[in-house]
Amino acid sequence: MNLRLFQIVLLLLRTKALIMNKNTLPQLFRVMASLWIAIAVFGCSTNALANEDSFPLDKAPNRMNNQAALQRGAQLFTNYCLNCHSAHSVRYNRLRDIGLTDEQIKENLLFTGEKVGDLMKVNMSPTESKAWFGKAPPDLSVEVRSRGADWIYTYLRTFYRDDSRPTGWNNLVYKNVGMPHVLWELQGDRAAKFEEVVAHGGASEHKFAGFEQLTPGTLKQHEYDDQVADLVAYMSWMSEPGQLERKRIGVIVLIFLAIFTIIAWRLNKSYWKSIH
Ligand code: HEC
């Protein structure tokens, strides 16, 4: 993050120095080059939020442009998550944007008499859920923006049996989490193996050493991962429904810049030709 800021400041200083210079046309060319560098820097720096916990995160597959995946994810989300969590900045009819008709929304995603224009609310009251789980389930409308897609993708795939917890479940990414493993029927029951490893300082460390499948789920491991990927893709879309549109605009801007760069380059060439 800091490195990125530093690069931007450097770039701004450079651009300013160029503009202060007298020869405008060659500068124009160089300014264009700087712009491309800026785009490259922004493009390369992905999710800036580092994982503070030590458990390594798996990369969530990017399925934002895959409507079928988003639709499957929406179905999983309304089936399994809306019982406890809300997504109160999303209306069901917003799902038209991922290609669902009102009829499909009504038939597949509404269970308790909601209307297509309703917000994704939850029936359970926060006090009730707090009493049950120790913590109220947070609204998930923008969860991907706060935790990151990789975090959620790994979180939903690393639940394990732990009888010392009130729900009977624990999680590798979110230790002692209050949420039970709601997708356990799909993934099956798993225990986690840990081993004691002596760290550099001599202190021993409790280290994860693999899962043990206790009972099979209805899905195979890779099928489960695949479904969770769809679910996370849907949650990413939900966090920022405008992002597909924004990406399209971004592409148009890039094309425009490319054409403009060529013009600046040609102008620059003919400018120097008349001087020599
Ligand atoms: C039985 C109720 C219940 C269901 C169903 C449920 N959750 Fe949760 N969830 C919780 C509770 C309670 C917490 C808060 C746990 C805590 O902070 O210890 C939570 C926390 C979370 C968090 C972490 C929030 C944060 O940033 O701290 C995520 C992500 C999450 N749930 C996603 C999901 C998804 C996705 C589904 C659907 C597959 C789902 N949950 C279904 C109860 C539920």
Boltz pocket constraint, residues with backbone or C-beta under 6 A from the ligand:
constraints:
  - pocket:
      binder: B
      contacts: [[A, 76], [A, 77], [A, 80], [A, 81], [A, 82], [A, 83], [A, 84], [A, 85], [A, 129], [A, 133], [A, 135], [A, 136], [A, 137], [A, 138], [A, 140], [A, 143], [A, 147], [A, 152], [A, 155], [A, 156], [A, 176], [A, 177], [A, 178], [A, 179], [A, 180], [A, 182], [A, 183]]
      max_distance: 6.0
